[in-house]
Amino acid sequence: MNHLVARSLMKRVITGGNYSRYMSSAAKVALVIRPPFDEAMIGVRGQGVGMLLGGWRKMMSTASEPSSTVAMPEKEKENSGVVAEKKEEKGEVMVSSYWGISRSKITREDGTEWPWNCFMPWETYRADLSIDLHKHHVPTTFLDKIAYRTVKLLRIPTDIFFQRRYGCRAMMLETVAAVPGMVGGMLLHLRSLRKFEQSGGWIKALLEEAENERMHLMTMVELVRPKWYERLLVLTVQGVFFNAFFVLYLLSPKLAHRVVGYLEEEAIHSYTEYLKDIDSGKIENVPAPAIAIDYWRLPKDATLKDVINVIRADEAHHRDVNHFASVSHFPSYVFCFTLAIPITPLDIGFLSVFCTSRFLK
C-alpha cells in the first residue's frame, strides 16, 4: 500500500498537480511526524523533483539524520573517557577525566610522590618491638591440646622440606598465615549481615590481620624469588588449608583461633632462627626492599635484619590477638553457624590494646 501511495504521489508531483488529496490520513500524519520529509516537501515547488527525491530518500532510509547527529556526542564522550588521569601543570591535583573526580597528590613525609597503590601512607605504622616474644599459652583444655599437637605435627614436613632455608620458609609461611584472618573476617561479615548485628570490631581486626600477613608476603617475594615447584606447593597448600580452616571455623571458632595462635608462635620461632643466620653471616644482610621501608616507616638505610625484626613483632601481635579471641570470645559450638561472640566493654578495650594500637602510631 505504501508503494502505491508513493508511486501516485510521485506522478502527481511531476505533472504539477496537488498531491495532498491522494494521500491517506495516516500518510499525512507520517509526514507531519517526519521532519526530513516535510522539509523536502517545502522545497519541491521551488527546486523541482531533485529535492523531492532527496527528501523521500531521507524519509525511507533506515539510517535517518537525527540518529547520526545523536551519535556524535556519544563518540565525543567515549573519546573523553579514554584519558584515565591528567595532572595539572602545577602538579598538585590529579584529575580523573573519566569519573570527573580529583584527589590531592599523595606524598611521603619528605614530600616525594607516593609510589604504592596497594597501601596508602595513613595505613603505614611503626612496629612495636618491645612486645614479649617469649610468651606461650600453655595448653590446658582438650581443644588446646588438639590445636597444639596439630601445629607441631604440621611443622615436621615443613622442617624436612625447607630445613634452614628460612627465606623460602617465611614465604611459604606467609601464604598460609594470611588465610585465617580472611576466613574468619568473611564468616563474621556474613553472620553480621544475616543477624543484623554488630561484630564488636572483630571483622575489621581479622581483615587487618590478613592484610598485614599479605604485606609480609609481598615483602618476602622481593627478597626471595620462588621457584616453579615452590609456587606449585603454594597452590596446593593454600587450597588444602583454606578449605580445612573454613570447615574448622564453622565447627569451632575457639579451636580455629587457638590453632592460629600456636601457628604464630611457630612463626616467631622461625623468624628468630632467621635472625640468627643473619647475625652469623650465613644469610647476607641485604638492604631492605622499598615496600618494607614505606610500610613499616623504616629508615632509608634499613636492612633485611630490620625487616625481619618488625615482621616478627607483627607475628607476636597476631599471636596475642588469636589466643585472646579463643579464650574470651569464641564459645565452641559443633555445627553452629551463628558464631556467637559476646562482647563486653572490657573486652573491646583489651582487644584495642593488642590489635589496633600499632595502627595509630
Disulfide bonds with the S-S distance in Angstrom:
none
